[in-house]
Structures are given as C-alpha cells and as structure tokens.
Amino acid sequence: MRRRQILLALGLLAFALPAHAEERKKGGGDSFIQLQTLTATVIRADGRRGVMTVETGIDVPDAALHSRADQSTPRLRAAFAQVLQIYATGLPGGAVPNADYLARQLQQQTDAVLGRPGARLLLGTIMVN
C-alpha cells in the first residue's frame, strides 16, 4: 500500500513539473520568442531514414509586431515545418544541411506569415541523427 502511494505522488509530481518549467523562458530577452524544435525526415548516408532537428526562434523588438508574432506562433511553426520537410526531402543522403539556405527560406516565411518585415529569425542547433 505504501509503495502505491509513493508511485502516485511521483506521478502527480511529474505532471506538476512540466507546467512550471514551461513558464520559464530559455533566454533571449523580452523581444525573443522561442519556437518548439522542428523535425523532418531525411535519408542518412547508410540509406536508412533519419531525423533532422532544427531549433528556431524569432527576435521581434517592435511591440505590436511581437504581439502579432506571439499570436501567430502556430502558423509560423506550420510554415517552418513545411519548408524544412521540403528541404529535407531533397537533401542527398549523408549531405550536410545548408544553414544559410534554411535561414533565408525561414526568414521569408516569417515575413510572409507576419505580413511585414521586422522580425529576425534566429537559428539554433541543426542536427541530423
């Protein structure tokens, strides 16, 4: 009986921790909006499928545009995921991703979704696994 209570308490604690952790920002200041990690399927050098992960965020110093960007986060993620999947599909097996190309394409999508320039796309880690 005691073991069951301990397991139940640990389970409840596990649900409580992520809610608190989500409230904290990873960094970047007040104008920074971090997006969830994007993933896409790639073909690895050995011919098997792999996963490309890309960390992104946007820096939006203009308060009005920041509010719009914050509300458009799902649309931004969808546009970014589409660009990343199209790029990953055409990437030759074992090739290194072109960060400059991805940054240009994702910046274009950022400007298109927000309706005007003013938000700066920031790329984090790009990893193929």
Phi, psi and omega in degrees: 000317181297320180297320179298320179294320179295315179297321178295318179296319178295321178297318178293323178296321179297325178286329183283325184295312181299327180297319179290321182293329180290335181291332183277138176275147180287331181148181175106354178091181184288334183272358184268135174239117178268133177260158178296154180299134178266147177227151176211152179276135178230166173261123181281172182300329181274005178091351178276165178282146177224184181233131172260129176243140181225127175265131182226161174200167176228143177253119184231093182289330180289123186298317181294316179291327177297317178299316179297318180295320179298319178287335183265011182306315178298321178293321177297314179299318180296317179295318179295317181297321179294314178299315182295318181292319178297316179297314182295327179296323180271357182285124179298150181304127178081359180286151177276133179297144179268102183295323180296315179298312179301318180298317179297314181294318180290327176294319177300318179293323178300311180297321181293315182293320182278347176090351178193158176290166179137343176254135182253122178287137176236128178261141174256230181286135170243119186225138173247126184236000000 
